[in-house]
Amino acid sequence: MTGVLSALPRQLGLHMPAEWVRHTATWMSWPFDVDDEMWFGYLPDVRAEYAALVRTIAQYEPVNVLLRDQEAEASAQAALGGIAGVSFHRVPLDDVWMRDNGPIFVRRTQSATNGQPNFAYVNWRFNAWGGKYDFERDNLVPERLAPVLQMPRFEPGIVMEGGSLEVDGEGLCITTKQCLLTPTRNPDLSPADLERYLCDYLGIQRVIWLNDGLEGDHTDGHVDTITRFIGPGSVVTSVTEDRNDANYVPMQENLETLKRAVDLRGQALKVTELPLPREALFLPDGTRLPATYANFYFVNGAVIVPQYGDPNDAKALSVLQDLLPKHKVVGLSSRHIIRGGGSFHCLTQQQPEG
């Protein structure tokens, strides 16, 4: 079964699983630049870090890399060609943040016996974080991948980004008011309206609303830069010890909100503090970058964590390794990738096993 389905995923028993569920593959888009406006002249360094990320993911699961044009194809082939498990696909692109413009996959917990799909994806609208950048090509990526994915899809017709949603696979979702309620996304929808869409299309039964994200985050406070599930009922959330840091108060507010939250069984969440990098990073124009360790990515058997050459790099790895003893926690450099405003989780989109 392929094509656009009219029934709701919830009606068909489909939901978005947690990221630590086994993946069939990871989807990504190869970095490129236009007039040095995206990577500020650091594209070779960005591609080197990106290639290291792809090579690491490919050790654990297949990787599908989208290529914008002939130059992107040639450079990607030079960096990654011949690596087992890495496949390339030519797709027009505006940017590389697959977490936000890519398909969001939903599946059944148990196989259907009535001919209904066991696996599908949701094609949300994408408008480049409230119209900040070009987005027409990126908005079409899930539709253009239909011949490759060969599965049915749903089209809710509203703006939503994968990085704005953190789910535990059991019906609980964390997001931020700063992002989902900004008037440049879905100005006519109330929080209750948005919760209904998340219920209907992703199987979400309860939403925990945090307030704000990180200073300098052009996505308007994506939750995947601050707070992440690491297991059912268990989260890590970003904090800083520096009371003079602009992030101190909003991160403390989020921490307190999470400490008061409960899961669907009424049990208090287990909340672990994850340090932010000690040293702030900035663009040449003085814009602060949203450097964070929370933008890690689960793969089959491992967790890949951004590193910045910061005194807190090792501490963040230690915190996550203690919490995830069954996973290998791998640190990779993201000091150049972060110049684009995101890191490893922003660059990736998991396709869970059906």
FIVEXRO-503721 format. One record per residue (C-alpha): residue in one letter; x, z, y. Coordinates in steps of 0.05 Angstrom, whole numbers, always signed. Example, Ala and Ser with C-alpha at 12.3 -4.5 7.8 and 13.67 -1.06 7.14 Angstrom:
BEGIN
{"a", {+246, +156, -90}}
{"s", {+273, +143, -21}}
***
This chain:
BEGIN
{"m", {+0, +0, +0}}
{"t", {+27, -20, +69}}
{"g", {-1, -31, +139}}
{"v", {-36, +16, +188}}
{"l", {-83, +67, +157}}
{"s", {-146, +89, +194}}
{"a", {-155, +155, +157}}
{"l", {-116, +216, +182}}
{"p", {-56, +241, +143}}
{"r", {-89, +309, +138}}
{"q", {-149, +277, +104}}
{"l", {-103, +245, +53}}
{"g", {-64, +308, +38}}
{"l", {-1, +285, +73}}
{"h", {+45, +330, +115}}
{"m", {+114, +331, +145}}
{"p", {+162, +368, +99}}
{"a", {+218, +413, +122}}
{"e", {+285, +381, +136}}
{"w", {+320, +417, +79}}
{"v", {+275, +382, +27}}
{"r", {+316, +329, -9}}
{"h", {+325, +263, +28}}
{"t", {+321, +192, +2}}
{"a", {+363, +171, +62}}
{"t", {+382, +183, +135}}
{"w", {+365, +134, +190}}
{"m", {+410, +124, +251}}
{"s", {+427, +74, +307}}
{"w", {+497, +51, +322}}
{"p", {+521, +69, +393}}
{"f", {+529, +15, +446}}
{"d", {+533, +15, +522}}
{"v", {+507, -24, +581}}
{"d", {+551, -26, +643}}
{"d", {+583, +41, +622}}
{"e", {+519, +76, +643}}
{"m", {+503, +109, +576}}
{"w", {+571, +136, +554}}
{"f", {+608, +134, +620}}
{"g", {+667, +94, +593}}
{"y", {+675, +137, +531}}
{"l", {+642, +89, +481}}
{"p", {+704, +82, +436}}
{"d", {+709, +159, +430}}
{"v", {+634, +164, +418}}
{"r", {+638, +112, +363}}
{"a", {+696, +148, +331}}
{"e", {+656, +214, +328}}
{"y", {+594, +176, +306}}
{"a", {+631, +141, +250}}
{"a", {+657, +208, +225}}
{"l", {+585, +233, +224}}
{"v", {+561, +173, +184}}
{"r", {+618, +178, +135}}
{"t", {+603, +252, +124}}
{"i", {+528, +241, +114}}
{"a", {+543, +185, +65}}
{"q", {+580, +235, +21}}
{"y", {+512, +268, +8}}
{"e", {+459, +213, +15}}
{"p", {+449, +140, +35}}
{"v", {+452, +122, +109}}
{"n", {+414, +65, +143}}
{"v", {+445, +45, +209}}
{"l", {+407, +2, +260}}
{"l", {+448, -49, +299}}
{"r", {+427, -73, +367}}
{"d", {+464, -140, +371}}
{"q", {+523, -180, +346}}
{"e", {+574, -136, +381}}
{"a", {+544, -73, +351}}
{"e", {+544, -106, +282}}
{"a", {+618, -126, +288}}
{"s", {+640, -57, +312}}
{"a", {+599, -21, +260}}
{"q", {+625, -64, +204}}
{"a", {+696, -51, +227}}
{"a", {+684, +24, +228}}
{"l", {+638, +33, +168}}
{"g", {+638, -31, +127}}
{"g", {+650, -20, +53}}
{"i", {+630, +53, +53}}
{"a", {+586, +67, -7}}
{"g", {+515, +84, +12}}
{"v", {+517, +56, +84}}
{"s", {+469, -1, +99}}
{"f", {+459, -41, +163}}
{"h", {+396, -69, +195}}
{"r", {+391, -112, +258}}
{"v", {+338, -83, +304}}
{"p", {+332, -89, +380}}
{"l", {+347, -23, +414}}
{"d", {+348, +10, +482}}
{"d", {+386, +73, +459}}
{"v", {+409, +110, +398}}
{"w", {+367, +173, +391}}
{"m", {+332, +160, +326}}
{"r", {+303, +230, +322}}
{"d", {+257, +213, +380}}
{"n", {+238, +140, +371}}
{"g", {+243, +133, +296}}
{"p", {+188, +141, +243}}
{"i", {+167, +211, +224}}
{"f", {+155, +213, +149}}
{"v", {+98, +249, +115}}
{"r", {+85, +259, +41}}
{"r", {+44, +295, -11}}
{"t", {+67, +358, -46}}
{"q", {+36, +331, -110}}
{"s", {+25, +258, -129}}
{"a", {-44, +229, -118}}
{"t", {-85, +203, -176}}
{"n", {-138, +167, -135}}
{"g", {-98, +109, -108}}
{"q", {-83, +143, -42}}
{"p", {-12, +139, -15}}
{"n", {+39, +192, -34}}
{"f", {+84, +174, +23}}
{"a", {+76, +145, +93}}
{"y", {+102, +150, +163}}
{"v", {+75, +166, +232}}
{"n", {+89, +118, +289}}
{"w", {+83, +160, +353}}
{"r", {+90, +126, +421}}
{"f", {+158, +135, +453}}
{"n", {+168, +131, +529}}
{"a", {+240, +154, +537}}
{"w", {+225, +227, +554}}
{"g", {+174, +213, +607}}
{"g", {+198, +144, +630}}
{"k", {+268, +165, +649}}
{"y", {+301, +103, +617}}
{"d", {+283, +36, +586}}
{"f", {+242, +46, +523}}
{"e", {+203, -17, +505}}
{"r", {+250, -36, +447}}
{"d", {+257, +35, +421}}
{"n", {+182, +44, +421}}
{"l", {+176, -14, +371}}
{"v", {+228, +11, +322}}
{"p", {+180, +43, +271}}
{"e", {+137, -20, +271}}
{"r", {+197, -65, +263}}
{"l", {+221, -24, +204}}
{"a", {+156, -35, +167}}
{"p", {+183, -93, +124}}
{"v", {+242, -50, +103}}
{"l", {+204, +15, +91}}
{"q", {+146, -18, +53}}
{"m", {+98, +40, +62}}
{"p", {+34, +53, +101}}
{"r", {+37, +82, +171}}
{"f", {-6, +119, +220}}
{"e", {-10, +107, +295}}
{"p", {-37, +167, +334}}
{"g", {-31, +131, +401}}
{"i", {+1, +189, +439}}
{"v", {+73, +203, +461}}
{"m", {+112, +250, +415}}
{"e", {+186, +258, +400}}
{"g", {+216, +285, +336}}
{"g", {+265, +328, +374}}
{"s", {+207, +365, +407}}
{"l", {+180, +390, +340}}
{"e", {+211, +439, +291}}
{"v", {+172, +449, +226}}
{"d", {+180, +492, +164}}
{"g", {+141, +446, +118}}
{"e", {+89, +500, +106}}
{"g", {+46, +488, +167}}
{"l", {+86, +524, +221}}
{"c", {+114, +487, +281}}
{"i", {+156, +510, +340}}
{"t", {+158, +471, +405}}
{"t", {+167, +483, +480}}
{"k", {+117, +482, +537}}
{"q", {+170, +450, +582}}
{"c", {+171, +388, +539}}
{"l", {+102, +377, +508}}
{"l", {+64, +397, +571}}
{"t", {+103, +355, +621}}
{"p", {+54, +308, +657}}
{"t", {+97, +246, +643}}
{"r", {+80, +246, +569}}
{"n", {+7, +260, +554}}
{"p", {-23, +283, +620}}
{"d", {-95, +282, +595}}
{"l", {-82, +326, +534}}
{"s", {-87, +402, +534}}
{"p", {-46, +447, +489}}
{"a", {-106, +451, +442}}
{"d", {-110, +375, +440}}
{"l", {-36, +369, +423}}
{"e", {-43, +422, +368}}
{"r", {-101, +382, +339}}
{"y", {-58, +318, +336}}
{"l", {-2, +357, +302}}
{"c", {-51, +384, +252}}
{"d", {-83, +317, +237}}
{"y", {-18, +277, +232}}
{"l", {+35, +326, +208}}
{"g", {-4, +380, +173}}
{"i", {+12, +434, +225}}
{"q", {-33, +495, +221}}
{"r", {-1, +539, +275}}
{"v", {+43, +524, +335}}
{"i", {+92, +574, +366}}
{"w", {+101, +555, +439}}
{"l", {+168, +573, +470}}
{"n", {+177, +564, +545}}
{"d", {+239, +527, +566}}
{"g", {+299, +492, +536}}
{"l", {+371, +485, +559}}
{"e", {+395, +471, +629}}
{"g", {+414, +397, +636}}
{"d", {+371, +373, +578}}
{"h", {+341, +307, +601}}
{"t", {+289, +311, +545}}
{"d", {+254, +367, +583}}
{"g", {+272, +421, +535}}
{"h", {+271, +395, +464}}
{"v", {+266, +451, +414}}
{"d", {+319, +422, +368}}
{"t", {+373, +441, +418}}
{"i", {+353, +514, +419}}
{"t", {+313, +538, +358}}
{"r", {+313, +514, +286}}
{"f", {+281, +534, +220}}
{"i", {+333, +545, +165}}
{"g", {+282, +564, +112}}
{"p", {+210, +586, +105}}
{"g", {+198, +642, +155}}
{"s", {+270, +641, +179}}
{"v", {+297, +614, +245}}
{"v", {+361, +613, +286}}
{"t", {+354, +612, +361}}
{"s", {+406, +600, +415}}
{"v", {+430, +655, +460}}
{"t", {+487, +668, +509}}
{"e", {+520, +734, +527}}
{"d", {+535, +709, +597}}
{"r", {+482, +739, +643}}
{"n", {+505, +692, +699}}
{"d", {+490, +631, +656}}
{"a", {+426, +594, +676}}
{"n", {+409, +592, +602}}
{"y", {+411, +668, +594}}
{"v", {+340, +686, +616}}
{"p", {+302, +628, +583}}
{"m", {+339, +638, +517}}
{"q", {+323, +713, +519}}
{"e", {+250, +697, +532}}
{"n", {+249, +650, +473}}
{"l", {+283, +703, +430}}
{"e", {+229, +754, +447}}
{"t", {+173, +704, +433}}
{"l", {+202, +690, +364}}
{"k", {+210, +764, +348}}
{"r", {+135, +773, +361}}
{"a", {+116, +711, +319}}
{"v", {+90, +711, +248}}
{"d", {+85, +658, +194}}
{"l", {+21, +634, +162}}
{"r", {+21, +693, +115}}
{"g", {+24, +742, +173}}
{"q", {+96, +760, +160}}
{"a", {+144, +769, +218}}
{"l", {+195, +713, +225}}
{"k", {+267, +729, +208}}
{"v", {+304, +712, +273}}
{"t", {+379, +705, +277}}
{"e", {+417, +694, +341}}
{"l", {+461, +632, +345}}
{"p", {+512, +631, +402}}
{"l", {+515, +575, +452}}
{"p", {+584, +546, +467}}
{"r", {+621, +595, +513}}
{"e", {+646, +541, +560}}
{"a", {+597, +496, +596}}
{"l", {+608, +421, +594}}
{"f", {+591, +375, +652}}
{"l", {+587, +301, +669}}
{"p", {+631, +275, +726}}
{"d", {+572, +281, +774}}
{"g", {+564, +355, +759}}
{"t", {+505, +349, +712}}
{"r", {+509, +402, +658}}
{"l", {+507, +378, +586}}
{"p", {+461, +413, +535}}
{"a", {+518, +430, +487}}
{"t", {+490, +471, +429}}
{"y", {+503, +487, +356}}
{"a", {+428, +487, +341}}
{"n", {+429, +411, +339}}
{"f", {+455, +412, +267}}
{"y", {+429, +366, +213}}
{"f", {+409, +382, +141}}
{"v", {+432, +333, +88}}
{"n", {+427, +340, +12}}
{"g", {+470, +401, -2}}
{"a", {+502, +408, +67}}
{"v", {+490, +423, +140}}
{"i", {+530, +385, +193}}
{"v", {+543, +424, +257}}
{"p", {+568, +397, +324}}
{"q", {+633, +425, +350}}
{"y", {+660, +422, +421}}
{"g", {+731, +450, +419}}
{"d", {+700, +515, +443}}
{"p", {+717, +588, +427}}
{"n", {+648, +597, +395}}
{"d", {+655, +537, +347}}
{"a", {+679, +578, +288}}
{"k", {+630, +634, +302}}
{"a", {+571, +586, +299}}
{"l", {+595, +557, +233}}
{"s", {+603, +627, +204}}
{"v", {+533, +648, +225}}
{"l", {+502, +587, +192}}
{"q", {+544, +591, +129}}
{"d", {+523, +664, +119}}
{"l", {+451, +644, +126}}
{"l", {+456, +582, +81}}
{"p", {+499, +601, +22}}
{"k", {+473, +544, -21}}
{"h", {+495, +492, +31}}
{"k", {+563, +471, +52}}
{"v", {+567, +480, +128}}
{"v", {+610, +425, +158}}
{"g", {+634, +423, +230}}
{"l", {+648, +356, +264}}
{"s", {+668, +339, +335}}
{"s", {+612, +322, +384}}
{"r", {+650, +331, +449}}
{"h", {+641, +257, +467}}
{"i", {+573, +246, +436}}
{"i", {+543, +303, +478}}
{"r", {+558, +262, +541}}
{"g", {+496, +222, +522}}
{"g", {+453, +284, +525}}
{"g", {+446, +299, +451}}
{"s", {+482, +310, +386}}
{"f", {+476, +304, +310}}
{"h", {+403, +322, +301}}
{"c", {+383, +277, +359}}
{"l", {+419, +218, +326}}
{"t", {+388, +225, +257}}
{"q", {+321, +218, +223}}
{"q", {+311, +241, +151}}
{"q", {+270, +203, +101}}
{"p", {+249, +255, +49}}
{"e", {+242, +240, -24}}
{"g", {+172, +218, -43}}
***
